[in-house]
Amino acid sequence: MTPEKQQSTTQKAVINAVFASAGFTSVDLPIIQTAEPFLDLSGEDIRRRIYVFSDPYGEELCLRPDLTIPACLHYLEATGAKGGERRYAYEGLAFRCQVPGSARPNEFSQSGIELMGQKDDKDSGAKADAEVFGLTLEACRKAGLVGFEAKMGDLGLFAAFIEALDIPEHWRARLRNSFWQPSRFGGLLKGLTERQKKPEGVAAVLGKLDEASALETVSGLLDIAGLDSVPGRSIESVTRRLMEKARDAASEPLSPGIITSIEDYLKISGAPREALKRVRKLAGVHGIAIDEALEVAETRARLIEEVAGDAPVIFATEFGRSFEYYTGFVFELTDKGEQIAGGGRYDDLLLRLGAPERVPAVGAMIRNDRLVAVLAGQKGAKQ
């Protein structure tokens, strides 16, 4: 065994021991998955890098690009309609296509945990968030990581902020869904201050239909064209995008005051509790009612500062992750700008995957390959 593989094996054992000591049970998750959930729920950045293929019977499959959705499907199979709390730990390969010539690997190892089905109240959620963050921090530290940076955000707080503004609901949804992609979000925000172009063709027709009828229409058009799907996109996502264009054209542009309040919110960053004080002050100045969401964020910030100890943690209102299924708390640990670990809350994901009701859930992953590289660099710097 090479020194690198020996280090990786030892590192994984340390991480697994941390997770096991907190009651997380190891689960083995299939590498080959049905493609549809990943295409619908992973987000544009991951969607375009998924390895998708068909089996001999025509079913569209993929190599898992991450292990959270497979863990959710395992939960649904294991619990059925009963639900209840489950603590899963995993370790295995994930697969994402990279652009030609990229130094990034097409397959890489992740270790992670998923806490699903805890009590659905604000205190339990804040405690679970802090626990998952703390365990990720502990696992990385015990594996040898030092000098890293920790950053966190709150998609739920942003959603509450947007909800309290006088904005058409379909624009709220688009702002929430594009929040994780800063360049796209900035362009969208600018575009919402301008009169939207009147849709033409299929988009104009779909704008007059409900979603079910629109989906049926798009499916029919693809059948006529001899297509079963649009490469890399689900029929549902294509339909929603076309309907968005029609709704945009029928809506009034956003006022400068609303744009200013959003931009001011996204500038806030600092130590978690101090940053949230600034958010509370901003909300008061603009008359934006987000007390309930702020109380959850403040409780979580206090708990996270306790488990973080002397590790510096930054809360940034503009911070998001690259998966669209996150709904609340999100975080990452980085070393010299390279993400080593990250995770967050995804309370709606299991419902969208078929659960009979909403299932609170939060999880995190550690990129084992990157951790090995960072630790090797730290060791070399000391020699």
C-alpha positions in Angstrom: 0.0 0.0 0.0 1.4 3.4 -1.0 1.9 6.1 1.8 -1.0 8.1 0.3 -3.4 5.2 0.4 -2.3 4.3 3.9 -2.9 7.9 5.0 -6.3 7.9 3.3 -7.3 4.7 5.0 -6.2 5.9 8.4 -8.0 9.2 7.9 -11.2 7.5 6.9 -11.0 5.3 10.0 -10.6 8.4 12.3 -13.6 10.1 10.6 -15.8 7.0 10.8 -14.9 6.7 14.5 -16.1 10.2 15.2 -19.4 9.7 13.5 -19.9 6.3 15.1 -19.3 7.7 18.6 -22.2 10.1 18.0 -24.6 7.2 17.1 -24.4 7.4 13.3 -24.9 3.9 11.7 -22.9 3.1 8.5 -24.9 2.4 5.4 -23.9 1.0 2.0 -25.4 3.1 -0.8 -25.7 1.9 -4.4 -23.4 3.7 -6.9 -25.8 3.3 -9.8 -29.0 5.3 -9.3 -32.1 6.3 -11.2 -31.2 9.6 -12.9 -34.4 11.5 -12.5 -34.1 12.7 -8.8 -30.5 14.0 -9.5 -31.5 15.8 -12.7 -34.5 17.4 -11.0 -33.0 18.3 -7.6 -29.2 18.6 -7.7 -29.0 22.1 -9.3 -27.6 23.3 -12.6 -23.9 23.1 -11.6 -24.1 19.4 -10.7 -26.8 18.5 -13.3 -24.5 19.3 -16.2 -21.7 17.0 -14.8 -23.7 13.9 -14.0 -22.8 10.7 -15.9 -26.2 9.6 -17.3 -26.8 6.5 -19.3 -29.6 4.0 -20.2 -29.8 0.4 -19.3 -30.9 -2.3 -22.0 -34.5 -1.8 -20.9 -34.5 2.0 -21.5 -34.4 3.1 -17.9 -32.3 6.3 -17.5 -29.6 5.8 -14.8 -26.6 7.7 -13.5 -23.5 7.3 -11.4 -24.2 9.1 -8.1 -22.8 12.6 -8.1 -23.1 12.8 -4.3 -24.5 10.6 -1.6 -27.2 12.7 0.1 -30.0 11.7 -2.3 -29.1 8.0 -2.1 -29.1 8.3 1.7 -32.6 9.8 1.5 -33.9 7.0 -0.8 -32.4 4.5 1.7 -34.3 6.3 4.5 -37.6 6.1 2.6 -37.1 2.4 1.9 -36.2 1.7 5.5 -38.9 3.7 7.3 -41.8 3.8 4.8 -44.7 5.9 6.0 -43.5 5.5 9.7 -40.7 8.0 9.5 -38.8 8.7 12.7 -35.2 9.7 13.4 -32.3 8.0 11.6 -28.6 8.7 11.8 -26.7 7.5 8.8 -22.9 7.6 8.1 -21.4 6.7 4.8 -18.1 6.5 2.9 -17.8 6.0 -0.8 -17.1 7.3 -4.3 -19.0 10.1 -6.1 -18.7 10.8 -9.8 -18.8 14.2 -11.6 -17.7 14.8 -15.2 -15.0 17.5 -15.5 -14.1 19.7 -18.5 -11.3 18.3 -20.7 -7.9 19.1 -19.3 -9.2 19.8 -15.8 -7.0 18.7 -12.9 -10.1 17.8 -10.9 -11.0 14.1 -10.6 -14.0 12.6 -12.2 -14.4 10.3 -9.2 -13.6 11.1 -5.6 -14.2 9.7 -2.1 -16.6 11.3 0.4 -17.3 10.5 4.0 -20.5 12.0 5.5 -23.4 11.9 7.8 -27.2 12.5 7.4 -29.5 13.2 10.4 -33.1 12.7 9.3 -36.5 12.8 11.0 -35.6 14.7 14.1 -38.3 16.7 15.9 -39.8 19.4 13.6 -39.4 22.5 15.8 -37.0 25.4 15.8 -34.9 24.4 18.8 -34.4 20.8 17.6 -33.5 22.1 14.2 -30.9 24.5 15.5 -29.4 21.8 17.8 -29.2 19.3 15.0 -27.5 21.9 12.7 -24.9 22.6 15.4 -24.4 18.9 16.1 -23.7 18.1 12.4 -21.4 21.1 12.1 -19.6 20.2 15.3 -19.0 16.6 14.3 -17.7 17.6 10.9 -15.3 20.0 12.5 -14.2 17.4 15.1 -13.7 14.7 12.4 -11.5 17.0 10.3 -9.5 18.2 13.3 -8.9 14.6 14.5 -7.8 13.7 11.0 -5.2 16.4 11.3 -6.6 19.5 9.6 -5.5 22.8 11.0 -5.6 26.4 9.8 -8.9 26.0 7.9 -11.7 28.5 7.5 -15.3 27.9 8.4 -18.1 29.8 6.7 -21.9 29.5 7.2 -25.1 30.9 5.8 -28.8 30.5 6.1 -31.0 30.0 3.0 -34.1 29.9 5.3 -33.3 33.4 6.6 -32.9 34.7 3.1 -36.2 33.0 2.1 -38.0 34.7 5.1 -36.5 38.0 4.1 -37.7 37.7 0.5 -41.1 36.4 1.7 -41.6 39.6 3.7 -41.0 41.8 0.7 -43.7 42.9 -1.8 -42.6 40.6 -4.6 -44.7 38.3 -6.9 -44.5 34.8 -5.6 -43.0 33.3 -8.8 -40.1 35.8 -8.5 -39.6 34.9 -4.9 -39.2 31.3 -6.0 -36.7 32.2 -8.7 -34.6 34.4 -6.3 -34.6 31.5 -3.7 -33.7 28.9 -6.4 -30.9 31.0 -7.9 -29.4 32.2 -4.6 -26.7 29.5 -4.6 -25.3 30.8 -7.9 -24.1 34.4 -7.3 -23.5 35.4 -11.0 -26.9 34.1 -12.0 -28.6 35.7 -9.0 -27.1 39.2 -9.7 -28.3 39.0 -13.3 -31.7 38.0 -12.2 -32.0 40.8 -9.6 -31.0 43.3 -12.2 -33.5 41.9 -14.7 -36.4 42.1 -12.3 -36.0 45.9 -12.3 -36.8 46.0 -16.0 -39.9 45.3 -18.1 -39.7 41.7 -19.3 -39.8 40.9 -23.0 -43.2 39.4 -24.1 -42.8 35.7 -24.6 -43.2 34.1 -28.0 -44.0 30.6 -29.4 -44.3 27.8 -26.9 -43.6 30.0 -23.9 -46.5 32.2 -24.7 -48.9 29.3 -25.0 -47.7 27.6 -21.7 -48.2 30.9 -19.8 -51.9 30.5 -20.2 -51.9 26.9 -18.8 -51.7 25.3 -15.4 -48.6 23.3 -14.7 -50.1 19.9 -15.4 -51.5 21.0 -18.7 -48.2 22.7 -19.6 -46.3 19.5 -18.8 -48.6 17.5 -21.0 -48.1 20.0 -23.8 -44.3 19.9 -23.6 -44.4 16.1 -23.5 -46.5 16.0 -26.6 -44.2 18.3 -28.4 -41.2 16.1 -27.6 -43.1 13.1 -28.8 -43.8 14.8 -32.1 -40.1 15.6 -32.4 -39.2 12.0 -31.6 -37.6 12.8 -28.3 -38.1 11.1 -24.9 -36.3 13.9 -23.0 -34.0 16.9 -23.2 -30.4 15.9 -22.6 -29.3 16.9 -19.1 -32.8 18.3 -18.2 -36.0 16.8 -17.0 -39.3 17.6 -18.9 -40.5 19.2 -15.7 -37.6 21.6 -15.4 -37.9 22.6 -19.1 -41.7 23.2 -18.7 -41.2 25.3 -15.5 -38.6 27.5 -17.3 -40.9 28.2 -20.2 -43.7 29.1 -17.9 -41.5 31.4 -15.9 -40.8 33.5 -19.1 -44.6 34.0 -19.5 -45.2 35.0 -15.9 -42.2 37.4 -15.9 -43.7 39.3 -18.8 -47.0 39.8 -16.9 -45.4 41.2 -13.8 -44.4 44.8 -12.9 -40.7 45.5 -12.3 -39.4 45.6 -8.8 -39.1 49.0 -7.1 -35.6 50.5 -6.4 -36.4 50.3 -2.6 -36.9 46.6 -2.7 -33.7 46.1 -4.7 -31.7 48.2 -2.2 -33.0 46.2 0.8 -31.9 42.9 -0.8 -28.5 44.3 -1.8 -28.0 45.7 1.7 -28.9 42.3 3.2 -26.4 40.5 1.0 -23.6 42.7 2.1 -23.7 41.5 5.8 -20.8 39.3 6.9 -18.9 38.7 10.2 -18.9 36.6 13.3 -22.3 34.8 13.4 -24.0 36.6 16.3 -22.6 40.0 15.4 -23.7 39.6 11.7 -27.2 38.6 12.8 -27.4 41.7 14.9 -26.8 43.7 11.8 -29.5 41.7 10.0 -32.0 42.4 12.7 -31.1 46.1 12.6 -31.6 46.2 8.8 -34.9 44.4 9.0 -36.1 47.0 11.5 -35.0 49.9 9.3 -36.9 48.5 6.3 -39.9 47.3 8.3 -39.2 43.7 7.3 -40.8 41.1 9.6 -38.5 38.1 10.0 -38.4 37.7 13.8 -39.1 34.0 13.8 -36.4 33.1 11.2 -34.0 35.4 13.0 -34.6 33.7 16.4 -33.8 30.3 14.8 -30.6 31.7 13.2 -29.5 33.4 16.5 -30.0 30.2 18.5 -28.0 28.2 16.0 -25.3 30.8 15.9 -24.9 30.6 19.7 -24.7 26.8 19.6 -22.2 26.8 16.7 -19.9 29.3 18.3 -19.9 26.9 21.4 -19.0 23.8 19.4 -16.5 25.7 17.2 -14.3 26.7 20.2 -11.4 28.7 18.9 -12.1 28.0 15.2 -13.0 31.2 13.5 -16.5 31.0 11.9 -17.9 33.6 9.5 -21.6 34.1 8.8 -22.3 35.6 5.4 -25.8 36.4 4.2 -24.8 35.8 0.6 -23.3 32.4 1.2 -25.0 29.4 -0.4 -24.1 25.9 -1.7 -24.1 24.3 -5.1 -27.1 22.0 -4.5 -30.6 23.4 -5.0 -32.2 21.1 -2.4 -30.8 23.0 0.6 -33.5 25.0 2.5 -31.8 26.4 5.6 -28.4 26.3 7.4 -25.4 25.7 5.0 -21.7 25.7 5.8 -18.3 24.7 4.4 -14.7 24.3 5.7 -12.0 25.4 3.3 -8.2 25.5 3.1 -6.7 28.1 0.9 -10.0 28.4 -1.0 -10.4 24.6 -1.6 -13.5 23.1 0.0 -12.7 20.3 2.3 -16.1 19.7 3.9 -19.6 21.2 3.7 -23.2 20.5 4.3 -26.6 21.9 5.3 -30.3 21.5 6.0 -32.7 20.1 3.4 -36.1 19.8 5.0 -38.1 19.5 1.7 -35.9 16.9 -0.1 -37.5 13.8 1.3 -41.0 15.1 0.6 -39.9 15.7 -3.0 -38.5 12.2 -3.2 -41.8 10.6 -2.1 -42.1 10.9 1.7 -45.8 11.3 2.8 -44.9 14.5 4.7 -42.0 16.9 5.3 -39.0 15.3 7.0 -36.5 17.6 8.8 -33.0 16.6 7.7 -29.4 18.0 7.9 -26.2 16.5 6.7 -22.5 17.0 5.8 -19.8 15.5 3.7 -16.0 15.5 3.9 -13.9 15.3 0.6 -11.4 12.6 1.6 -9.2 13.2 -1.5 -8.8 16.9 -0.7 -8.2 16.3 2.9 -5.4 13.9 2.1 -3.8 16.5 -0.2 -4.1 19.3 2.4 -2.6 17.1 5.1 0.2 16.1 2.9 0.9 19.8 2.2 0.8 20.6 5.9 3.3 17.8 6.6 5.6 18.9 3.8 5.6 22.5 5.1 6.8 21.4 8.5 9.7 19.3 7.1 
